[in-house]
Amino acid sequence: MTISVAALITVLAAIPGVYQFFLRFPEFLLTPVGVVCIVVRFGSFRVLQFLNPPVKVKRNRKKHTKKKSAAPKISEDKKDNELLVKNTNQLSQEIRK
């Protein structure tokens, strides 16, 4: 439909009187542009739609997973906690040196 409207505008512009009219009043050139926009907006014929490739649907296979913390887990055993504190103190002293 848009191509036929463009062809009609071309045929009308080929007429000498219409060409002179558009040279004198260029604001009337917006009318054919508006007609093309109306045809495109409300026509929606989709004649060549079969030529477009189908849209791929992305599926999220992984659901939200909990992020692992970089901090070590604190156990309930006092010996493990004492070792953890001792190791972190040693690391901090090595970093300061």
N, C-alpha and C positions, 0 to 999 in steps of 0.2 A: 504494500500500500504506500509506503514511504517513497519507494522508487517511482511509483506512478504519479505521486504528487510532485516529485522533483522533475519528472518528465513534463508534466503540465506546466510547471513554472518556466521551464526552458522553452516550451512552445510559445507561451505567452510573451516571454522576453524577446522572442524572435520577431514579433510583430513590431514594426517601426514606431507606431504611436505609443505602445506600451513602454518601449525602451526610452523614448523621450519623456514620458510621464515619470518614470522612475529616476531619470536624470534631474528633473525639476523638483520632484518631491521624494527624496531618498528615504524619508521616514516610513513610506508605504512598503519598503522592503521588509519591514518587520512583520507585515501581515502574512506573507508566504512562510516565513520562519515560524510564526505562531501556528499556522495551519499544520506544518510538519510536526511541531511539538505536540499539538493536540492529537494528531493521528497516532503518533508514537505512544503517547501516554494512555489514551483511552482505547486504542485499537486492539493491541495485544493479540495479534493474529498468530504469532509464533509459527510462521510457515516453515522456517528453516531450523526449528528446534531439534530435529532429529540429527543434525550435523554436530551439535555440541556434545562433547564427551560427558559421561555421567560424573557426578560429584562423588568423591570417595568419602565415606563416613569413617571418622576416626573413633575407635572404641578404646576406652581406657581399660586395659586388662588388670592393671594393678590398682587396687583401692588404696586409700590413704594408709600409709604405714607409719608406725612410730619411728622417729629418728633416734638413732643410738647416741647416747651421751658420751662425750669424750672423758668425762670424769669417772674415776673408778667407783664401783659400787662398795658401799660400806657394809661390812658383814656384822653379824651380831656377836661374833667371837672377839674377845678383847685382845687376844694375841695378834689377830689379823689387823685390827685397828692400830695397834702399837707399831706393827711393821710398816703400815701405810704411812703413818705420821713420820716415822724414822726415815723412810725412803724419800718422802717429800722434803724433809729438812735437808737431807744430804744433797738432793738435786738443787735446791735453792742455794745452798752454799757453793756448789760447783758453778752455778750460773753467775754468782756474784764475783767469782775469781776471775 
